[in-house]
Amino acid sequence: MRATTVDLALDTRGGAAGRRTLAWTGGGLSAAAALAGGFLAPADAAQGPAQRLMYLHVPAAWVAYLAFGVVLAASVAYLIGADPRWDHFARAGAEIGVVLTALAIGTGSYWGHLVWGTWWAWDPRLVSTALLLLTYTGYLALRRMLTEHTGGHDGDRAVARPAAVLGVAGFLLVPVVHFSVLWWRSLHQQATMLAPERPPIDPRMGLALLLAVAAASVVALCVLLHRVVRLERRRSVPAAAPADPARRAPARVG
């Protein structure tokens, strides 16, 4: 019987073994992607070595989409069934997505500096990606604020339900980011690997990029599962009851 993602997030011996297998797979794919992107794939004829940032920038952006997709699916599942575990998946997905979106913006800015001569341009994709980052950073900030205000924890209805609504609404920005290069004039090129015609890319570049995306996906899945397990453990530990001040005060003699 095949293990599902939810099964791998269980704090059991089988779940831990599955997570270790994923971790080794992610490490192997990462090594293969590094070798392919650094040595097998040729440098771009126009951009030179700067183009190799693609093997970090593109996987970060794509896997951020997937992470926010996890937030969407888990938020919808929580709104339907109110299972705290789905809330944990949503939080972990948002954390991963925020980190990867920030990485995509950082590597993209450096790439733009090398190729366009500027760190930032008011390009539709750059602006929409920045808005996406702000939205999910706000999602995490909302969770923290509600947790501190209500005294609850992740999975509590007072925290999870408002966060789930924002998680669903925030995903509306993902297609805006992706299709911004088609809807508006942009410095970014249109789809290469997913173009309807034969991809105008060297096969060695294409292989390196696919390996990088696969490696980033598996590593992100490992981090997601690890975070969910940690959040589940935290929820399962009962909060310690406050000590009685009268009992803590030492008895006075005389």
N, C-alpha and C positions, 0 to 999 in steps of 0.2 A: 504494500500500500504506500503510495507516494505521500510524503509529508507536504503540507501546505505551509504558507508563510505564517499563519496563525499557530500551527503546530510547532514551528521552529522557534516561536516566541514563548513557548511554555518553559517554565523553570523546572525541567525534568532532565533526566540523564539522556534520553533520546533527543530532546531539544538542544541540549548543550553539544552533543555529538554532531548534530546537523549544523549548528553554528560554527563549529570548528572546521568542518568540511568546507563550508562557504568561505571561511577566512583563508584557508589554504588556496582555494580556487581563486579568490580575489588577489592574493599575493602573486600567484603564478601568472594571471592575466596582466597584472600591473607590470611585472618584469618583462613579459612579452611585448606589451604596449610600449614600454620605455625603449626597448631594443629596436622595435620596428620604427618608432617615431624618431629616434635619435640616429639610427644608422641605416636601416633598410630604405626608408622613404627618402627620396631626393629633396633638396631644397627647392622652393618655388623659384621659377625663372624670373619673376618680377619682384617678389618681396624678399627673396633670399632667406637667410636663417630665421628671420622674424616670423615667417609662416609657421615654424614649428610650434609656436604658441597655440596653434589650432588644436593640437593634440591634448591640450589642457583646457583651453577656453570652451571648445564645443562640447566635450563630455560634461563639463561643469554645468553648462546651460541646459543640456538635454536632461541630465539626471535631476537637476532642480525642477524641471517640468514634472518629472515622474514623482518626485517627493511631494510636490504640491498636489499632484493627482492622488497620492495616498491621503493627504489631508482632506481632499474633497470626498473620496470614497468612505474614509473612516468617519468623517463628520456626518455624512448622510446616514451611515449605519448606526451611529450613536443616536441621532435624532429619531430613528425608527425604533430601536430596541433599548436605548439607554444603558448599554453595556459599557462599564468603565474601561474595559480593555480597548474598545474602539477609540475612546478619548485619548488613551495613551499612544495609540498608533498615530493619531492626528497630531499630537504634540511633537512626537519624535520626527514625523515627516516634516513638520514646519521648521524644526531646528535644523535638520539637514538641508532643507531647501534654502533657508536664509544663508547658511554658510556657503553653499554652492553658488547662490546668486551673487553674493559678495565676491566670491572668487572669480566668477564670470565677468563681473564688472571690472575688477582689478586687473585681470589678465587682458581683458578687452581694451582697457584704457592704455596699458603699456604697449599693446600691439598697435593701437591707433597712434600712439606717440612715435613708434618706430616707422610706421608706414605713412600716416597722414601728417605727421609733424605736430600733433596736438594731443593732449591728454583727454580732452573732453570736447564733444560737439553736440549741439542740440539736435541730435539725430532721433527719429521716432523710436528706433529700437532701444537706444541708450536711455531715453527718457522713460519709456514704458517699463523697461527693466528696473530702473531706479524706483519707479512707483510700485512695482511688484515687490521689491525688497522692503520698501517702507510699509507696505500693507501687511506682510507677514511678520515683520518686526513688531508692528502694532498688535498683531494677533498674539504674539508671545508676551508683549507687555500687558495686554488686556488680561491674559491668563494670570500673570503674576499679580496684577492689581486686585483682581477678584479673589485670588487665593489669600492675599494679605487682608483684604477687607472683610471677607466672610470667615476667615479662620479655618477654611476647609483645605482640601488638597485635590490633586488631579483626580478626575473621575466623579467628584461631587457635582450634582446637578447644577448648583449655583455657579460653578466655574465652567463646566463642560458644555452646557446648553448654549450660553451666549457665544462661547468660543466656536462651537460647531457652526452656528449661523454665520459668523464672520469667516470661518474657514471655507464654507460653501461659496459665499459671496466673493471672497478674494480670488477664487480660481477663475473668475470671469476675466481677469487680467492676463491669464496665460495665453489664450488665443490672440489677444491683442498684441502681446509681445511677439509671438511667433509670426503672425501675418502682417506685422507692421511694415515689413520690407515690400509687401505686395500692395498694401493699401495706400502708402504714402511714399514720396521720394526719400530714399535712404542711401547713406554711404555704404551700408552693408550689401553684400551680394545676396541674390536670392538662393533658394535651395539648390544644393549641389548633389548630395547623395540621394535626395528624394525627388529630383527633377523628373518630369514625365519622359524626357528623352534620355539617352545614355548619359550617365554622369560624366561631365567634362573634368575628370580628375584622374591623375595617374593611378593605376591599380595599386601600386605600392603605398601611395598616400591613403587610398581608400581602405586598404587593409590595416594600416597603422591607426587610422581614425576609428574603424570598427572595433579594433582591439581595445583602444582607449575608452570608448563608450562602454564596452562590455565590462572592462575592469572597474570603471567608475560605478557602474550599476551594481555589480556584486559587492564592492566595498561599501557602498551606501546601504545596501540591504543588510550587510553585517552590522553596521552601526545602528540601523533602525531596530533590528532585533535585540541588540544589546541594550539600547535605551528602553525599549518596551519591557524587557525583563527587569531592568533596574526600577522602573516606575511601578511595575506590579509588585515587586518586593517591598517597595516603600509603602504602598497602599495596604499590603497585607500585615504590616507591623502596626499593632494598635498604638495609638498615641498614649504617652505616659500621663497618668492622672496627676494633676498638680498636688504637690505635697501640702499637707495641712500645716499652716504657720504655727499653730499652737503646739503641734508635735515636734516641729523643728526647733522651737525655742528651748534652750537648755534650762533645766530646773535650777532654781536658785536655792541655796542652802542658807538658812538663818534669816 
